[in-house]
Amino acid sequence: MINWTGEAEMGRPYWWEALEESVEDDPLKDQCDILVIGAGYSGLSAAIAAHDCGAKVAVVDAGVPGEAASTRNGGMFGAHPRLGWEDLAGRFSPEIADAVFAEAKPALNWAKQLIAQESIDCDLQVTGRIQLAWTRKQFEAQKHLTGHVARSGVDVHVVERGDLGQEVGTNRYFGGVVFPDHCAIHPAKYHRGLLNAVRKRGIPVTGNARVNGLERVGGGFVANTAQGKVRAGKVILCTNGYTSKPFNWYARRVFPLPSFLIATEELPANLIGHLAPGRRMMVETRARHSYFRVSPDGKRILFGGRAAMRDIPLAEAAKRQHETMCSVWPEMKDVRLSHVWTGNTGFAFNHLPNVGEDRGLHHAMGFSGSGTVMAPYLGAKAAYMAVGDKRAETAYADTRLKTHFLHPGGKPHFLKAANFWYRNWVDRLENLRAR
Ligand SMILES: Cc1cc2nc3c(=O)[nH]c(=O)nc-3n(C[C@H](O)[C@H](O)[C@H](O)COP(=O)(O)OP(=O)(O)OC[C@H]3O[C@@H](n4cnc5c(N)ncnc54)[C@H](O)[C@@H]3O)c2cc1C
């Protein structure tokens, strides 16, 4: 019997321990040029970009600004598309696939530059990221992918199974692919830095102001929020995995897929050194999509993944994540957990984010589990579009958001069936193939 939960903080992200004081709310502005809905990375970045182009901007959020995905994530900082080149070419076109691959490096550099320009202290470390292949076939597919990645100017290299010991202390994987330019951040400090940059510009950020209705009036909008009405010339919707009514058109196209994370108790330095000798950000190829890393202070392992595709009790999620962690590192079986939490990724049916516009209503969303770089990057692109700035250009204006017949709107009930399918079929099959 393992004592894996101990006295773990249930539901509170480990990252929040580093945020000393809470931030005061600004009163709601009744008028602005651009209203940004959502105060995560994409909304805050949109606000900065629109303001710096001369617009009068206001930001509203349904809850406490930043308490959604942007302070709950794994802090893996990179911009590599989730799908391979052939898959993207098939779903969109070869030109769009090329353009999306080509934008990975500029997007990463742009986000690093944002951190430098705003002097954000978010424990940024250039650790590199390794994608670890769970099966032989997945390793072959990864090697194939590196060709396309390298042609787009991104630094990448293959690690054969025999050399993997320098990267990770397990023999579970068939090999890996390293993106040396990818980084680690502290996600909550990153969010707080962006929030400070917004505040420094005098942009009001109002929490607990859910937009319950958005009317088109004259050439602009009136947003009906929980704290009153706001008139705005244009609106930028940055609600990603938390998109719901009244934004039904978007909620049909970007659905909430939960991801779960555990943090271990502090571990001895020699154990951390054995588990993660490469100190990289680590992600797996298996559909369970585990991702793991050492905490910025070097003392804990943070281990995330798909404990379930719908909300489940956190004690159960903790148990499943712990078991998955032990399938990689059996020596972790007696390690206790300090924190267990979850958050919503905003998944697009095409697995790629999108920026776009419908008559003055702009959006940046669909980050599909990878938004520490792409959310602020595309938030800024949406803002440039809204103000008519030529920096708006991006391949992600062409990555159309799709509907799916299994998700006609409302709650994503199809995830129950998907959850059953993945846990009982896909995961088992992958484990058989991994032998
Ligand atoms: C557990 C987890 C781990 C992850 N790990 C990584 C990782 O390691 N690397 C990576 O790159 N990405 C990761 N991601 C994804 C990344 O965190 C997100 O893509 C990114 O934070 C999205 O930012 P955002 O600003 O678009 O959305 P969010 O930060 O989710 O913010 C959306 C905001 O919209 C607000 N909102 C919704 N509806 C309304 C309304 N009607 N009115 C007003 N406000 C509204 C919400 O309250 C919320 O604050 C992870 C995500 C999760 C959940």
The ligand as a Tripos MOL2 file, in Angstrom:
@<TRIPOS>MOLECULE
LIG
   53    58     1     0     0
SMALL
NO_CHARGES

@<TRIPOS>ATOM
      1 C1         -2.7850   21.3550  -16.5410 C.3       1 LIG1
      2 C2         -2.2810   22.0870  -17.7700 C.ar      1 LIG1
      3 C3         -0.9610   21.9120  -18.1790 C.ar      1 LIG1
      4 C4         -0.4820   22.6040  -19.3040 C.ar      1 LIG1
      5 N1          0.8650   22.5360  -19.5970 N.ar      1 LIG1
      6 C5          1.3530   23.3030  -20.5900 C.ar      1 LIG1
      7 C6          2.7540   23.3580  -20.8230 C.ar      1 LIG1
      8 O1          3.5550   22.7760  -20.0760 O.2       1 LIG1
      9 N2          3.2000   24.0880  -21.8740 N.ar      1 LIG1
     10 C7          2.3410   24.8070  -22.6790 C.ar      1 LIG1
     11 O2          2.7960   25.4460  -23.6270 O.2       1 LIG1
     12 N3          1.0130   24.8140  -22.4330 N.ar      1 LIG1
     13 C8          0.5040   24.1110  -21.4160 C.ar      1 LIG1
     14 N4         -0.8250   24.1540  -21.1390 N.ar      1 LIG1
     15 C9         -1.6910   25.0200  -21.9630 C.3       1 LIG1
     16 C10        -1.5890   26.5050  -21.5710 C.3       1 LIG1
     17 O3         -1.6200   26.6340  -20.1710 O.3       1 LIG1
     18 C11        -2.7740   27.2670  -22.2110 C.3       1 LIG1
     19 O4         -2.7860   27.0290  -23.5990 O.3       1 LIG1
     20 C12        -2.6950   28.7630  -21.9750 C.3       1 LIG1
     21 O5         -2.5530   29.0520  -20.6080 O.3       1 LIG1
     22 C13        -3.9510   29.4280  -22.5250 C.3       1 LIG1
     23 O6         -3.9750   30.7680  -22.1380 O.3       1 LIG1
     24 P1         -5.2740   31.6230  -22.3550 P.3       1 LIG1
     25 O7         -4.9870   32.9860  -21.8740 O.co2     1 LIG1
     26 O8         -5.7070   31.5150  -23.7770 O.co2     1 LIG1
     27 O9         -6.4090   30.9010  -21.5030 O.3       1 LIG1
     28 P2         -6.6370   30.7970  -19.9290 P.3       1 LIG1
     29 O10        -5.4060   31.0840  -19.1550 O.co2     1 LIG1
     30 O11        -7.3170   29.5120  -19.7000 O.co2     1 LIG1
     31 O12        -7.6200   32.0130  -19.6420 O.3       1 LIG1
     32 C14        -8.9410   32.0730  -20.1620 C.3       1 LIG1
     33 C15        -9.7130   33.0420  -19.2960 C.3       1 LIG1
     34 O13       -10.9850   33.3360  -19.9050 O.3       1 LIG1
     35 C16       -11.8760   33.6300  -18.8520 C.3       1 LIG1
     36 N5        -13.2570   33.5550  -19.3470 N.ar      1 LIG1
     37 C17       -13.9030   32.4930  -19.8830 C.ar      1 LIG1
     38 N6        -15.1620   32.8390  -20.2340 N.ar      1 LIG1
     39 C18       -15.3260   34.1430  -19.9070 C.ar      1 LIG1
     40 C19       -16.4100   35.0640  -20.0020 C.ar      1 LIG1
     41 N7        -17.5960   34.7120  -20.5320 N.pl3     1 LIG1
     42 N8        -16.2350   36.3320  -19.5510 N.ar      1 LIG1
     43 C20       -15.0520   36.7130  -19.0360 C.ar      1 LIG1
     44 N9        -13.9730   35.8850  -18.9140 N.ar      1 LIG1
     45 C21       -14.1060   34.6030  -19.3470 C.ar      1 LIG1
     46 C22       -11.5590   32.5730  -17.8140 C.3       1 LIG1
     47 O14       -12.0300   32.9530  -16.5180 O.3       1 LIG1
     48 C23       -10.0410   32.5020  -17.8930 C.3       1 LIG1
     49 O15        -9.4020   33.2990  -16.9150 O.3       1 LIG1
     50 C24        -1.3510   23.4470  -20.0480 C.ar      1 LIG1
     51 C25        -2.6750   23.5960  -19.6530 C.ar      1 LIG1
     52 C26        -3.1460   22.9300  -18.5300 C.ar      1 LIG1
     53 C27        -4.5670   23.1280  -18.1060 C.3       1 LIG1
@<TRIPOS>BOND
     1     1     2 1
     2     2     3 ar
     3     2    52 ar
     4     3     4 ar
     5     4     5 ar
     6     4    50 ar
     7     5     6 ar
     8     6     7 ar
     9     6    13 1
    10     7     8 2
    11     7     9 ar
    12     9    10 ar
    13    10    11 2
    14    10    12 ar
    15    12    13 ar
    16    13    14 ar
    17    14    15 1
    18    14    50 ar
    19    15    16 1
    20    16    17 1
    21    16    18 1
    22    18    19 1
    23    18    20 1
    24    20    21 1
    25    20    22 1
    26    22    23 1
    27    23    24 1
    28    24    25 2
    29    24    26 1
    30    24    27 1
    31    27    28 1
    32    28    29 2
    33    28    30 1
    34    28    31 1
    35    31    32 1
    36    32    33 1
    37    33    34 1
    38    33    48 1
    39    34    35 1
    40    35    36 1
    41    35    46 1
    42    36    37 ar
    43    36    45 ar
    44    37    38 ar
    45    38    39 ar
    46    39    40 ar
    47    39    45 ar
    48    40    41 1
    49    40    42 ar
    50    42    43 ar
    51    43    44 ar
    52    44    45 ar
    53    46    47 1
    54    46    48 1
    55    48    49 1
    56    50    51 ar
    57    51    52 ar
    58    52    53 1
@<TRIPOS>SUBSTRUCTURE
     1 LIG1         1 GROUP 0 **** ****
